[in-house]
Amino acid sequence: MKEIKGATALVTGASRGIGVHIAKALAQRGVNVALAARSETELEATRDAVAALGVRAAAIPADVAIAAERNALIERVESEIGPVDILVNNAGIESSMAYTNFSEQAVEQMIAVNFTAALLLTRAVLPGMLARRRGHVVNIASGLGKMALPYLSVYSATKFGLVGATQALRAEYRGTSVGFSVVCPGFVRNDGLYARHEAEGAAAPRIAGRATPERVAKAVIRAIEHDRPEIIVNSQPMRPLLLMLTAFPSLHAPLLRTVGLTRWGERAAAASADAHQGEAMLQGSASQPSIKV
């Protein structure tokens, strides 16, 4: 979509973190923005900030993991602003934890929010985009959707899924006027789970690189306006490393240990448990992940 001014965008996970920055970046391009998240008070604050940029904005509280709320969300966007031209699937759950300490419910919830909801929201808006011959879907994945890290196994799995789904949809609808992009941020400073880990003294090794919310938001705009298939947002070049690991997967685990990322995962999981979930989660009982949306 080379011209996005006047379009209608739906951004999920828009109450905090990079979702707020994405919504503002779209508004600065003249896009009307519908904002969805579970946190109503924060969502309304984002709506006010977006509306102040001179576009129409709507705050619609919704849990995208629940089918009825997804359906109601689409209906409200269409009635309050208009048909969805741009969908940014940003809602997600992040949690650092040893895999055996995840409860079954926590695994299912993370998959439902991070992956399943994105697929089903895309399925809901895609027919209208195709009929109008106008639209773009951006999936916010992660650098961990390109290179998995220990202690983030479920999160990495959902982000790998988003990368794969984007590639498949892009190939399937090639030649139409609907585009699909995936944006893969590295460790995002100042917002989200990684920022909390840094504050708790669990900073990742510098070799892993960093991203900022502002750079992620700019990447989303670039992906839409230039129909980019994939953008990795990181202060360090990652593609040479990813190519090497694709060719030699046996290097993955020893490399992570050598550069300190395995140790970082251990410390991040311990810090997350101590700060947010307590001793019960370390014992694997009724654990709940950290919510980003």
N, C-alpha and C positions, 0 to 999 in steps of 0.2 A: 504494500500500500504506500505509494509514493506521497500521496496527499492524505493526511489523516485529520486535518482541521475539520471540525464539525462532526467527526465520527463519535460513536458511543463505545466506551470501553467498560468492561467489567474486570475489576481487580480483586481477587480473593486474598485473604490474609492481609487486609489493608489497614488494620488498626494500629500496627506498630512495625518497627523494623524496616526492611527494604520495601515492603508494600507501600508504606507512606511515601517514600522517595519515588517509587514508580508512579504512583497516582499523581504526584505533583509534577513529575516530568511530562506525563501525558497532558495534564492541564496546561502546562506552559506551551504545548504545541497546539492548543485550542481544542483538545479532545474533551468531550463531556464524559464524566467518570462516575460509574456506580461502584460503590465500595462495599465489600462484604467481609465479615469476620464475626466471631462470637462475642467479642468484647465491645458492648454497645457504647459505653461512655467514650472510650478511646476512638471508636469508629466515628462518632459524631464530631470529635475534635479534628479528625482527619478530613471529614466532609467540609467543615468550616474553612480549613486551610486551603482545600482545593477550590471551593467556591470563591474564595477571595482572589483567585487567579483569573476570574472572569468567565468561568464555564459553569455549566449545570452539573450539580453533584448530588448524589443520593447515598445515604448511609442505610444499609440493609443488613441488620443482624441475621446471621445464618450459620448453622453448622453444616458445612459442605459434605460431611460424612453421612448425613441423614437425607434419604431420597426426597421426602416430602419438603424439606427445607430447601434443597437444591431446586426443585421444581417451582416452589414459591418465589425463590430468588430470581429466576429467569423471568417469571411473570411480572414481578415488580419492576425489574429493570426496564422491560419493554413498555410497561404502562407509565412509568415515571420519567423515563428519558428517551427510550427508543430501542429498536432491535440492536442486538449486540454485534458490533463490527469488529471489535478487538477483545479477545479474552486473554487475560494474564492469569495463569494458574500458579499462584504464589503461596497459597495456604499450605502450611506444613507443620509438622511436629519434629522437633530435634531432641535427641537424648543420647548421651554417652554412657554406656553401661556394658559390663560383661554380658555376653549373649545369654548365658544360662540364668542371669538375674532378671531378664525380661519376663514379665507375666505373659500368658497367652493373650489376655485382653490388650495389653500394651502393644504387642506385635500387631494384632489385628487393627487396632486403632491407628497406628502409624501408617500402615498400608492403606487403610481406608481414606485417611485425610491426604496423605502425600501423593498417592498414586491413583487409587480408584476414583476419587472425587474428580481429579483432573480429567481422566478419561471420560467420565460420564457428563461432566459439564461441557466438554468439547463435543461430545455426541449430541447434546441438547441444542447447541447453538449452530453446529455445522450445517444442517440442512438450510437454515435461513441464509447463512453466508453464501452458500452455493447458489441459492435461488436469486439472491441479489447481486451475485458475481462480485462480491466484495467482502474481504475479511482476513483476519490474521489471528492465529493462536500462538501465544508465547508460553512455554512451560519453563518455570524457574526450577532448574535442577540444582546441580552443585558440582564443584570439582570432585566431590566424592561420588558423583555419578560417572566419573571417568577413571578414577583410581580409588578403590575402596580402602578404607582404613579400619584397623582393628578397633573394637569397642564402639564402632558406629555401623555395625553390620546391617541392621534393619534399615536404618536411614540410607545407607549406601545402596541397598537393594532397591529401595523405592526410587532413588534418583537415577540409578542405572535404567530402571524401567521407563522413566520419563524420557531419557535420551533415546532409548530404543523406539518408544511409541512415536516420538517426534519424527525420527528418521523414516519410520514405516508410513506414517500419514503423509509426510512430504512426498514420498515416492508415489503413494496411491493417488494423491490429488494433484500431481504434477500436470501442468497444462490448464488448470482451472485458475480462477482469480483469488483463490484462498491460499494463504501461506501458513507455514508452520515453522517455528523456530524454538530452539532450546538455548537458554542462557545458563552457564555453569560458573557461578562465583566461587572463588577460593575462600579462604578463611576471612569472613567479613568482620572488619573492625567496627567498633562503636555501637553495633546493634546485634541482638540475637545471642544464641548460645555461645558462640566463640568469644564474643566480647565479655560475657560473664566468666568464661574460663580464664581469659587474660586477667580480669579483675581479681580472680581467685588465685593468681600466680601460676596458671597452667598455660602459658603461651607456647604455641607450636614453634618448632625450629624455623629459623628465618629462611631456610632453603625452600620451605613449602610456599612462601609468598603470602601476600595479603590482598584483600579487595576492600573497597569502601562502598557504602550504600549508594553514594552518588554515582560512582562508576558503573555499578550494576544497573541503575536506572537509565543511564545514558546508553548502555548496551541494549536494553529493552527497546528503546526508541530506534536505535540503529537497526536492530533485528527486524522491526516492523517496516520501517521506511525503505530498507534495502533488501528485504526478504532474505536475510542471512540464515543459513541452516543451523549454525551453532556458533556461539560466542563464549569463549572461556575468559572470565574476568579475573586476572591475577597479576600481581606485580612481577612474578617470575614467568618466563616462557615455559609452558608445560607440554606443548605438543611433541617436542623431540623425546621427552621422557615417556610420554604416553605411547608413542610409536614403538619405543624400545620394549616397554612392558607388554605391549600387544604381541610383539614378535617373540619375546622371551618371558612368558608368564612365570616361569620358575624363579625369576629374579625378584618378583614382587615382594614376597615376605622378607627375604634377607635385606633388600634395599630399604624397606621401611624401618627395619630394626637398625640398620647402619646409620641412617640419617636422623634417627631419634624420634620418628613418628610413632612407632609402637610404644615407646616409653611415654610419649606425650599422651597417647590414648589411655594408657593406664592411669596417669595422673589426672587427666580430665574426667575420667569416669569416677575416680575417687573423690575429686573435688565436687562434682555434680551431686553425687550421693550425699556427701557431708552437708552441702549447702542447701539442697533442695528437697531431698527425699528421705533422709534419715537412715537409721540403722536397719529398719524393716526392709527397705529396698535391697540393701546389701545381702540380706538373707533370702531374697527372691520372693517376698510375700506381697501380693496385691500392688505391684509397682505401677506407677503412672508416669508417663513421659512428660518432658517439659513442652509446653504449648507455645508455638510461635505466633499463631494466628490472632 
